[in-house]
Structures are given as C-alpha cells and as structure tokens.
C-alpha cells in the first residue's frame, strides 16, 4: 500500500464520523415520558341548562394550568364527558365550572367545594357529581 492511499483512508474515517454525527446517528433517542388516558365523567344537577359548557380547570397544562379556559367537556345526557392524556405519576387537582358565566361548583349547602384531586397511575376514569352551581363570577385567572 502506498503512502497516498493510506493517507486517503485516514482522512476518510474522520469525515464519515462527522457525517454520521451530523445525521444524529450517534445521538441517543429523546427520552419518552409515559402518559395515560384520563377520562372525566361529571354528573350535573338536573337544572343545568342543556346548552352550557362544563369546564375542568386543573393544575396540569392539559387542563389549563389553573387558568381559563381549561378543558371543556361535552354533554351526554346528564353527564359531561371528556378524555385527555396526562403524564403518569402526576398529582392533579382541578375545579369544575360552567364557563358561559364562570359559575363555580358548590356543595348542596351552597358552600364552595374544595378542589378535586387524583394521581395518574395509568388509564383511568375520574368521576364527579356536582350538587349545584354558584352565581356567575370572575372565574379562574
């Protein structure tokens, strides 16, 4: 093997390495974070007008990060339903609102309901029953 052929091979090896590195062939794949499908099933009071939208305003970005507009549910009879993907292992808290006038959820006695919470451990259904809706207000900020 002559010197010029040997020199060409030594130049070719680093060039191939640069090309492969630039294509991402050497980089590890990006990390993946497991998510779960979380379904909401909310029962509303019988006097809830049929044309209102019930909204879940929660701590996760998929639920609005505790600000409006949150995650809107669709009506199915006396229930409002919706499905969202949330990271497994996340602690989630949320409140329910009627968003046409930002009426909050109240207890049967008329007092504010504490925030609901759950931990995402896998695919799951979160159920809630609203006793009554409050007066229109400013809503979640």
OpenMM code with the backbone's topology and positions (N, CA, C; nanometers):
from openmm import Vec3, app, unit

residues = "UNK UNK UNK UNK UNK UNK UNK UNK UNK UNK UNK UNK UNK UNK UNK UNK UNK UNK UNK UNK UNK UNK UNK UNK UNK UNK UNK UNK UNK UNK UNK UNK UNK UNK UNK UNK UNK UNK UNK UNK UNK UNK UNK UNK UNK UNK UNK UNK UNK UNK UNK UNK UNK UNK UNK UNK UNK UNK UNK UNK UNK UNK UNK UNK UNK UNK UNK UNK UNK UNK UNK UNK UNK UNK UNK UNK UNK UNK UNK UNK UNK UNK UNK UNK UNK UNK UNK UNK UNK UNK UNK UNK UNK UNK UNK UNK UNK UNK UNK UNK UNK UNK UNK UNK UNK UNK UNK UNK UNK UNK UNK UNK UNK UNK UNK UNK UNK UNK UNK UNK UNK UNK UNK UNK UNK UNK UNK UNK UNK UNK UNK UNK UNK UNK UNK UNK UNK UNK UNK UNK UNK".split()
positions = [
    Vec3(0.0856, -0.1165, 0.0000),
    Vec3(0.0000, 0.0000, 0.0000),
    Vec3(0.0898, 0.1221, 0.0000),
    Vec3(0.0637, 0.2113, -0.0906),
    Vec3(0.1491, 0.3297, -0.0969),
    Vec3(0.1003, 0.4342, 0.0029),
    Vec3(0.1800, 0.5329, 0.0261),
    Vec3(0.1534, 0.6344, 0.1282),
    Vec3(0.0303, 0.7180, 0.0966),
    Vec3(0.0076, 0.7504, -0.0284),
    Vec3(-0.1072, 0.8354, -0.0622),
    Vec3(-0.2388, 0.7610, -0.0399),
    Vec3(-0.2472, 0.6321, -0.0663),
    Vec3(-0.3682, 0.5550, -0.0424),
    Vec3(-0.3946, 0.5443, 0.1075),
    Vec3(-0.2915, 0.5257, 0.1845),
    Vec3(-0.3042, 0.5178, 0.3301),
    Vec3(-0.3526, 0.6520, 0.3868),
    Vec3(-0.3001, 0.7618, 0.3365),
    Vec3(-0.3405, 0.8951, 0.3820),
    Vec3(-0.4872, 0.9212, 0.3497),
    Vec3(-0.5350, 0.8737, 0.2347),
    Vec3(-0.6755, 0.8923, 0.1976),
    Vec3(-0.7678, 0.8198, 0.2962),
    Vec3(-0.7309, 0.6997, 0.3377),
    Vec3(-0.8126, 0.6253, 0.4323),
    Vec3(-0.8181, 0.6969, 0.5665),
    Vec3(-0.7070, 0.7513, 0.6114),
    Vec3(-0.7053, 0.8226, 0.7393),
    Vec3(-0.7895, 0.9501, 0.7333),
    Vec3(-0.7995, 1.0108, 0.6166),
    Vec3(-0.8856, 1.1291, 0.6017),
    Vec3(-1.0327, 1.0901, 0.5906),
    Vec3(-1.0622, 0.9741, 0.5324),
    Vec3(-1.1990, 0.9300, 0.5122),
    Vec3(-1.2671, 0.8909, 0.6436),
    Vec3(-1.1987, 0.8286, 0.7345),
    Vec3(-1.2580, 0.7835, 0.8613),
    Vec3(-1.3126, 0.9011, 0.9425),
    Vec3(-1.2388, 1.0091, 0.9668),
    Vec3(-1.2972, 1.1215, 1.0412),
    Vec3(-1.4135, 1.1878, 0.9665),
    Vec3(-1.4058, 1.1904, 0.8339),
    Vec3(-1.5128, 1.2506, 0.7551),
    Vec3(-1.6424, 1.1713, 0.7732),
    Vec3(-1.6351, 1.0408, 0.7694),
    Vec3(-1.7534, 0.9560, 0.7900),
    Vec3(-1.8093, 0.9790, 0.9310),
    Vec3(-1.7223, 0.9918, 1.0306),
    Vec3(-1.7670, 1.0184, 1.1679),
    Vec3(-1.8420, 1.1499, 1.1796),
    Vec3(-1.7943, 1.2539, 1.1130),
    Vec3(-1.8608, 1.3846, 1.1158),
    Vec3(-1.9971, 1.3756, 1.0492),
    Vec3(-2.0049, 1.3064, 0.9371),
    Vec3(-2.1323, 1.2923, 0.8662),
    Vec3(-2.2331, 1.2170, 0.9525),
    Vec3(-2.1924, 1.1061, 1.0126),
    Vec3(-2.2839, 1.0294, 1.0977),
    Vec3(-2.3278, 1.1095, 1.2195),
    Vec3(-2.2383, 1.1834, 1.2797),
    Vec3(-2.2746, 1.2653, 1.3965),
    Vec3(-2.3718, 1.3745, 1.3566),
    Vec3(-2.3521, 1.4336, 1.2400),
    Vec3(-2.4432, 1.5390, 1.1938),
    Vec3(-2.5814, 1.4863, 1.1617),
    Vec3(-2.5938, 1.3597, 1.1294),
    Vec3(-2.7237, 1.3000, 1.0973),
    Vec3(-2.7964, 1.2518, 1.2219),
    Vec3(-2.7321, 1.2595, 1.3356),
    Vec3(-2.7957, 1.2130, 1.4576),
    Vec3(-2.7852, 1.0638, 1.4784),
    Vec3(-2.7060, 0.9960, 1.3977),
    Vec3(-2.6949, 0.8515, 1.4093),
    Vec3(-2.6276, 0.8096, 1.5386),
    Vec3(-2.5493, 0.8977, 1.5979),
    Vec3(-2.4781, 0.8629, 1.7195),
    Vec3(-2.5542, 0.9094, 1.8438),
    Vec3(-2.6438, 1.0059, 1.8286),
    Vec3(-2.7182, 1.0593, 1.9418),
    Vec3(-2.8198, 0.9581, 1.9925),
    Vec3(-2.8417, 0.9530, 2.1245),
    Vec3(-2.9451, 0.8638, 2.1767),
    Vec3(-3.0838, 0.9209, 2.1437),
    Vec3(-3.1849, 0.8362, 2.1411),
    Vec3(-3.3196, 0.8863, 2.1136),
    Vec3(-3.3656, 0.9773, 2.2273),
    Vec3(-3.4562, 1.0696, 2.1991),
    Vec3(-3.5041, 1.1581, 2.3054),
    Vec3(-3.5797, 1.0771, 2.4108),
    Vec3(-3.5777, 1.1235, 2.5358),
    Vec3(-3.6482, 1.0483, 2.6407),
    Vec3(-3.7992, 1.0522, 2.6161),
    Vec3(-3.8643, 0.9443, 2.6493),
    Vec3(-4.0101, 0.9418, 2.6377),
    Vec3(-4.0693, 0.9348, 2.7778),
    Vec3(-4.1774, 1.0036, 2.7959),
    Vec3(-4.2438, 1.0079, 2.9252),
    Vec3(-4.3780, 0.9388, 2.9104),
    Vec3(-4.4038, 0.8393, 2.9923),
    Vec3(-4.5296, 0.7661, 2.9771),
    Vec3(-4.6496, 0.8542, 3.0120),
    Vec3(-4.7507, 0.8440, 2.9300),
    Vec3(-4.8756, 0.9155, 2.9514),
    Vec3(-4.9885, 0.8139, 2.9639),
    Vec3(-5.0969, 0.8580, 3.0258),
    Vec3(-5.2148, 0.7746, 3.0409),
    Vec3(-5.3355, 0.8507, 2.9892),
    Vec3(-5.4365, 0.7765, 2.9503),
    Vec3(-5.5623, 0.8355, 2.9076),
    Vec3(-5.6510, 0.8507, 3.0307),
    Vec3(-5.6886, 0.9743, 3.0590),
    Vec3(-5.7751, 1.0037, 3.1739),
    Vec3(-5.9076, 1.0549, 3.1195),
    Vec3(-6.0149, 0.9839, 3.1537),
    Vec3(-6.1488, 1.0234, 3.1118),
    Vec3(-6.2205, 1.0890, 3.2288),
    Vec3(-6.2875, 1.1983, 3.2016),
    Vec3(-6.3697, 1.2662, 3.3018),
    Vec3(-6.5156, 1.2326, 3.2752),
    Vec3(-6.5888, 1.1985, 3.3817),
    Vec3(-6.7320, 1.1717, 3.3745),
    Vec3(-6.7960, 1.2517, 3.4874),
    Vec3(-6.8578, 1.3649, 3.4520),
    Vec3(-6.9124, 1.4570, 3.5503),
    Vec3(-7.0650, 1.4576, 3.5399),
    Vec3(-7.1314, 1.4267, 3.6504),
    Vec3(-7.2769, 1.4332, 3.6582),
    Vec3(-7.3153, 1.5719, 3.7069),
    Vec3(-7.4102, 1.6345, 3.6399),
    Vec3(-7.4507, 1.7713, 3.6732),
    Vec3(-7.5918, 1.7714, 3.7317),
    Vec3(-7.6280, 1.8804, 3.8024),
    Vec3(-7.7640, 1.8899, 3.8566),
    Vec3(-7.8674, 1.8923, 3.7438),
    Vec3(-7.9881, 1.8442, 3.7719),
    Vec3(-8.0912, 1.8402, 3.6674),
    Vec3(-8.1281, 1.9775, 3.6114),
    Vec3(-8.1092, 2.0849, 3.6900),
    Vec3(-8.1468, 2.2181, 3.6419),
    Vec3(-8.0365, 2.2850, 3.5584),
    Vec3(-7.9297, 2.2113, 3.5263),
    Vec3(-7.8237, 2.2667, 3.4414),
    Vec3(-7.8787, 2.2844, 3.3001),
    Vec3(-7.8739, 2.4066, 3.2466),
    Vec3(-7.9251, 2.4274, 3.1102),
    Vec3(-7.8501, 2.3389, 3.0098),
    Vec3(-7.9197, 2.2864, 2.9110),
    Vec3(-7.8570, 2.1923, 2.8174),
    Vec3(-7.7513, 2.2539, 2.7263),
    Vec3(-7.7495, 2.3853, 2.7146),
    Vec3(-7.6551, 2.4481, 2.6217),
    Vec3(-7.5273, 2.4994, 2.6869),
    Vec3(-7.5093, 2.4774, 2.8180),
    Vec3(-7.3876, 2.5265, 2.8831),
    Vec3(-7.2717, 2.4309, 2.8600),
    Vec3(-7.1506, 2.4815, 2.8827),
    Vec3(-7.0295, 2.4014, 2.8711),
    Vec3(-6.9687, 2.3887, 3.0105),
    Vec3(-6.9434, 2.2655, 3.0522),
    Vec3(-6.8750, 2.2413, 3.1789),
    Vec3(-6.7261, 2.2306, 3.1493),
    Vec3(-6.6481, 2.2994, 3.2313),
    Vec3(-6.5043, 2.3068, 3.2093),
    Vec3(-6.4287, 2.2540, 3.3308),
    Vec3(-6.3245, 2.1759, 3.3050),
    Vec3(-6.2311, 2.1305, 3.4080),
    Vec3(-6.1123, 2.2261, 3.4024),
    Vec3(-6.0876, 2.2965, 3.5122),
    Vec3(-5.9715, 2.3858, 3.5201),
    Vec3(-5.8788, 2.3243, 3.6243),
    Vec3(-5.7624, 2.2750, 3.5775),
    Vec3(-5.6765, 2.1996, 3.6673),
    Vec3(-5.5309, 2.2383, 3.6621),
    Vec3(-5.4529, 2.1686, 3.7434),
    Vec3(-5.3118, 2.2007, 3.7638),
    Vec3(-5.2222, 2.1616, 3.6465),
    Vec3(-5.2622, 2.0655, 3.5658),
    Vec3(-5.1795, 2.0226, 3.4526),
    Vec3(-5.2009, 2.1158, 3.3333),
    Vec3(-5.0971, 2.1375, 3.2510),
    Vec3(-5.1153, 2.2220, 3.1319),
    Vec3(-5.2293, 2.1774, 3.0410),
    Vec3(-5.2567, 2.0475, 3.0331),
    Vec3(-5.3681, 1.9990, 2.9512),
    Vec3(-5.5033, 2.0431, 3.0053),
    Vec3(-5.5051, 2.0839, 3.1326),
    Vec3(-5.6284, 2.1297, 3.1969),
    Vec3(-5.6260, 2.2797, 3.2224),
    Vec3(-5.5341, 2.3495, 3.1585),
    Vec3(-5.5303, 2.4946, 3.1670),
    Vec3(-5.4308, 2.5530, 3.2651),
    Vec3(-5.3564, 2.4693, 3.3364),
    Vec3(-5.2605, 2.5189, 3.4383),
    Vec3(-5.3287, 2.6148, 3.5358),
    Vec3(-5.4478, 2.5762, 3.5816),
    Vec3(-5.5277, 2.6520, 3.6793),
    Vec3(-5.5771, 2.7866, 3.6279),
    Vec3(-5.5818, 2.8047, 3.4979),
    Vec3(-5.6370, 2.9276, 3.4404),
    Vec3(-5.7363, 2.8923, 3.3302),
    Vec3(-5.8222, 2.9878, 3.3004),
    Vec3(-5.9201, 2.9686, 3.1934),
    Vec3(-5.8476, 2.9646, 3.0600),
    Vec3(-5.8922, 2.8928, 2.9623),
    Vec3(-6.0225, 2.8311, 2.9537),
    Vec3(-6.0296, 2.6892, 3.0082),
    Vec3(-5.9210, 2.6248, 3.0424),
    Vec3(-5.9269, 2.4887, 3.0948),
    Vec3(-5.9573, 2.3870, 2.9862),
    Vec3(-6.0204, 2.2772, 3.0260),
    Vec3(-6.0516, 2.1663, 2.9358),
    Vec3(-6.2032, 2.1495, 2.9324),
    Vec3(-6.2615, 2.1679, 2.8170),
    Vec3(-6.4074, 2.1642, 2.8026),
    Vec3(-6.4571, 2.0208, 2.7852),
    Vec3(-6.5653, 1.9902, 2.8556),
    Vec3(-6.6288, 1.8594, 2.8454),
    Vec3(-6.7491, 1.8688, 2.7515),
    Vec3(-6.7876, 1.7570, 2.6923),
    Vec3(-6.9047, 1.7555, 2.6045),
    Vec3(-7.0219, 1.6888, 2.6775),
    Vec3(-7.1407, 1.7386, 2.6502),
    Vec3(-7.2606, 1.6883, 2.7179),
    Vec3(-7.3083, 1.5580, 2.6557),
    Vec3(-7.3473, 1.4658, 2.7437),
    Vec3(-7.4074, 1.3393, 2.7031),
    Vec3(-7.5173, 1.3088, 2.8050),
    Vec3(-7.6367, 1.3628, 2.7820),
    Vec3(-7.7467, 1.3465, 2.8772),
    Vec3(-7.7195, 1.4253, 3.0038),
    Vec3(-7.7237, 1.3572, 3.1189),
    Vec3(-7.6984, 1.4220, 3.2477),
    Vec3(-7.5498, 1.4223, 3.2820),
    Vec3(-7.4669, 1.3778, 3.1904),
    Vec3(-7.3229, 1.3694, 3.2138),
    Vec3(-7.2477, 1.4604, 3.1163),
    Vec3(-7.1330, 1.5038, 3.1616),
    Vec3(-7.0373, 1.5732, 3.0744),
    Vec3(-6.9129, 1.4863, 3.0700),
    Vec3(-6.8623, 1.4610, 2.9499),
    Vec3(-6.7519, 1.3671, 2.9305),
    Vec3(-6.6376, 1.4320, 2.8541),
    Vec3(-6.5181, 1.3819, 2.8777),
    Vec3(-6.4007, 1.4266, 2.8041),
    Vec3(-6.2827, 1.3385, 2.8371),
    Vec3(-6.1880, 1.3299, 2.7451),
    Vec3(-6.0693, 1.2471, 2.7624),
    Vec3(-5.9462, 1.3297, 2.7306),
    Vec3(-5.8447, 1.3149, 2.8132),
    Vec3(-5.7203, 1.3895, 2.7976),
    Vec3(-5.6040, 1.2965, 2.8307),
    Vec3(-5.4850, 1.3253, 2.7771),
    Vec3(-5.3641, 1.2479, 2.8080),
    Vec3(-5.2846, 1.3242, 2.9131),
    Vec3(-5.2491, 1.2567, 3.0212),
    Vec3(-5.1737, 1.3188, 3.1305),
    Vec3(-5.0534, 1.2315, 3.1644),
    Vec3(-4.9436, 1.2917, 3.2112),
    Vec3(-4.8244, 1.2139, 3.2464),
    Vec3(-4.8507, 1.1216, 3.3656),
    Vec3(-4.8049, 0.9976, 3.3537),
    Vec3(-4.8174, 0.9011, 3.4629),
    Vec3(-4.7355, 0.9505, 3.5815),
    Vec3(-4.7903, 0.9357, 3.7014),
    Vec3(-4.7228, 0.9768, 3.8236),
    Vec3(-4.7537, 1.1188, 3.8666),
    Vec3(-4.8308, 1.1907, 3.7872),
    Vec3(-4.8629, 1.3299, 3.8174),
    Vec3(-4.9754, 1.3384, 3.9197),
    Vec3(-4.9614, 1.4303, 4.0146),
    Vec3(-5.0697, 1.4650, 4.1064),
    Vec3(-5.1467, 1.5791, 4.0420),
    Vec3(-5.2759, 1.5606, 4.0228),
    Vec3(-5.3579, 1.6597, 3.9541),
    Vec3(-5.4675, 1.7084, 4.0482),
    Vec3(-5.4868, 1.8396, 4.0519),
    Vec3(-5.6014, 1.8965, 4.1229),
    Vec3(-5.6806, 1.9788, 4.0220),
    Vec3(-5.8122, 1.9886, 4.0459),
    Vec3(-5.8959, 2.0599, 3.9498),
    Vec3(-6.0239, 2.1099, 4.0157),
    Vec3(-6.0881, 2.2032, 3.9487),
    Vec3(-6.2190, 2.2555, 3.9882),
    Vec3(-6.3096, 2.2491, 3.8665),
    Vec3(-6.4403, 2.2415, 3.8914),
    Vec3(-6.5386, 2.2369, 3.7836),
    Vec3(-6.6128, 2.3692, 3.7769),
    Vec3(-6.6349, 2.4153, 3.6538),
    Vec3(-6.7011, 2.5435, 3.6297),
    Vec3(-6.7982, 2.5303, 3.5141),
    Vec3(-6.9046, 2.6118, 3.5172),
    Vec3(-6.9863, 2.6345, 3.3980),
    Vec3(-6.9286, 2.7603, 3.3383),
    Vec3(-6.8783, 2.7503, 3.2140),
    Vec3(-6.7961, 2.8618, 3.1654),
    Vec3(-6.8677, 2.9721, 3.0893),
    Vec3(-6.9988, 2.9652, 3.0696),
    Vec3(-7.0609, 3.0772, 2.9995),
    Vec3(-7.0651, 3.2015, 3.0873),
    Vec3(-7.0665, 3.1816, 3.2188),
    Vec3(-7.0649, 3.2958, 3.3117),
    Vec3(-6.9716, 3.2669, 3.4295),
    Vec3(-6.8905, 3.1632, 3.4179),
    Vec3(-6.7973, 3.1188, 3.5211),
    Vec3(-6.8673, 3.1020, 3.6553),
    Vec3(-6.9598, 3.0046, 3.6538),
    Vec3(-7.0309, 2.9672, 3.7759),
    Vec3(-6.9571, 2.8493, 3.8386),
    Vec3(-6.9110, 2.8616, 3.9649),
    Vec3(-6.8349, 2.7544, 4.0285),
    Vec3(-6.9247, 2.6437, 4.0823),
    Vec3(-6.8644, 2.5302, 4.1061),
    Vec3(-6.9323, 2.4183, 4.1703),
    Vec3(-6.9513, 2.4500, 4.3189),
    Vec3(-7.0705, 2.4204, 4.3718),
    Vec3(-7.1000, 2.4398, 4.5144),
    Vec3(-7.1513, 2.3101, 4.5742),
    Vec3(-7.1407, 2.3000, 4.7074),
    Vec3(-7.1975, 2.1855, 4.7782),
    Vec3(-7.3492, 2.2018, 4.7849),
    Vec3(-7.4180, 2.0996, 4.8351),
    Vec3(-7.5640, 2.1060, 4.8480),
    Vec3(-7.6055, 2.2202, 4.9405),
    Vec3(-7.5196, 2.2541, 5.0377),
    Vec3(-7.5492, 2.3623, 5.1317),
    Vec3(-7.5157, 2.4996, 5.0752),
    Vec3(-7.4513, 2.5053, 4.9612),
    Vec3(-7.4175, 2.6316, 4.8982),
    Vec3(-7.2773, 2.6827, 4.9265),
    Vec3(-7.1938, 2.6025, 4.9915),
    Vec3(-7.0570, 2.6457, 5.0192),
    Vec3(-6.9638, 2.6002, 4.9060),
    Vec3(-6.8505, 2.6700, 4.8887),
    Vec3(-6.7555, 2.6298, 4.7831),
    Vec3(-6.7046, 2.4873, 4.8056),
    Vec3(-6.6878, 2.4161, 4.6988),
    Vec3(-6.6373, 2.2790, 4.7043),
    Vec3(-6.4857, 2.2833, 4.6971),
    Vec3(-6.4169, 2.2094, 4.7858),
    Vec3(-6.2697, 2.2037, 4.7738),
    Vec3(-6.2300, 2.1425, 4.6397),
    Vec3(-6.1103, 2.1762, 4.5963),
    Vec3(-6.0606, 2.1218, 4.4690),
    Vec3(-6.0566, 1.9694, 4.4750),
    Vec3(-6.0918, 1.9087, 4.3635),
    Vec3(-6.0818, 1.7640, 4.3489),
    Vec3(-5.9357, 1.7315, 4.3189),
    Vec3(-5.8913, 1.6113, 4.3529),
    Vec3(-5.7541, 1.5731, 4.3196),
    Vec3(-5.7457, 1.4225, 4.2956),
    Vec3(-5.6451, 1.3846, 4.2195),
    Vec3(-5.6182, 1.2437, 4.1922),
    Vec3(-5.4743, 1.2297, 4.1457),
    Vec3(-5.4255, 1.1069, 4.1482),
    Vec3(-5.2912, 1.0748, 4.0989),
    Vec3(-5.3084, 0.9897, 3.9735),
    Vec3(-5.2344, 1.0226, 3.8699),
    Vec3(-5.2410, 0.9477, 3.7447),
    Vec3(-5.1491, 0.8261, 3.7579),
    Vec3(-5.2103, 0.7090, 3.7730),
    Vec3(-5.1331, 0.5854, 3.7854),
    Vec3(-5.1446, 0.4977, 3.6613),
    Vec3(-5.2204, 0.5424, 3.5647),
    Vec3(-5.2441, 0.4677, 3.4411),
    Vec3(-5.3757, 0.5151, 3.3829),
    Vec3(-5.4222, 0.4466, 3.2787),
    Vec3(-5.5509, 0.4827, 3.2203),
    Vec3(-5.6578, 0.4735, 3.3282),
    Vec3(-5.7436, 0.5759, 3.3338),
    Vec3(-5.8422, 0.5800, 3.4408),
    Vec3(-5.9594, 0.6694, 3.4048),
    Vec3(-6.0690, 0.6545, 3.4819),
    Vec3(-6.1845, 0.7423, 3.4705),
    Vec3(-6.2009, 0.8165, 3.6019),
    Vec3(-6.2111, 0.9486, 3.5939),
    Vec3(-6.2329, 1.0345, 3.7101),
    Vec3(-6.3802, 1.0734, 3.7085),
    Vec3(-6.4509, 1.0415, 3.8164),
    Vec3(-6.5926, 1.0756, 3.8234),
    Vec3(-6.6144, 1.1843, 3.9274),
    Vec3(-6.7123, 1.2692, 3.9007),
    Vec3(-6.7501, 1.3742, 3.9954),
    Vec3(-6.8984, 1.4025, 3.9777),
    Vec3(-6.9624, 1.4424, 4.0863),
    Vec3(-7.1034, 1.4821, 4.0821),
    Vec3(-7.1154, 1.6226, 4.1370),
    Vec3(-7.1746, 1.7098, 4.0587),
    Vec3(-7.1943, 1.8477, 4.1006),
    Vec3(-7.3320, 1.8574, 4.1658),
    Vec3(-7.3369, 1.9101, 4.2881),
    Vec3(-7.4633, 1.9262, 4.3593),
    Vec3(-7.5410, 2.0467, 4.3079),
    Vec3(-7.4700, 2.1576, 4.2890),
    Vec3(-7.5322, 2.2793, 4.2367),
    Vec3(-7.4252, 2.3748, 4.1871),
    Vec3(-7.4675, 2.4725, 4.1074),
    Vec3(-7.3761, 2.5722, 4.0529),
    Vec3(-7.3960, 2.7038, 4.1266),
    Vec3(-7.2880, 2.7787, 4.1439),
    Vec3(-7.2921, 2.9074, 4.2111),
    Vec3(-7.3358, 3.0186, 4.1182),
    Vec3(-7.3275, 3.1385, 4.1694),
    Vec3(-7.3617, 3.2575, 4.0912),
    Vec3(-7.2475, 3.2908, 3.9956),
    Vec3(-7.2804, 3.3575, 3.8848),
    Vec3(-7.1741, 3.3970, 3.7913),
    Vec3(-7.0690, 3.4830, 3.8607),
    Vec3(-6.9453, 3.4624, 3.8231),
    Vec3(-6.8351, 3.5361, 3.8834),
    Vec3(-6.7228, 3.5554, 3.7841),
    Vec3(-6.6080, 3.5867, 3.8393),
    Vec3(-6.4918, 3.6161, 3.7555),
    Vec3(-6.4278, 3.4907, 3.6994),
    Vec3(-6.4357, 3.3801, 3.7675),
    Vec3(-6.3783, 3.2555, 3.7184),
    Vec3(-6.2302, 3.2440, 3.7458),
    Vec3(-6.1718, 3.1328, 3.7014),
    Vec3(-6.0292, 3.1091, 3.7259),
    Vec3(-5.9434, 3.2071, 3.6482),
    Vec3(-5.8388, 3.2544, 3.7092),
    Vec3(-5.7486, 3.3501, 3.6446),
    Vec3(-5.6235, 3.2808, 3.6022),
] * unit.nanometer
topology = app.Topology()
chain = topology.addChain("A")
for resn in residues:
    res = topology.addResidue(resn, chain)
    for name in ("N", "CA", "C"):
        topology.addAtom(name, app.Element.getBySymbol(name[0]), res)
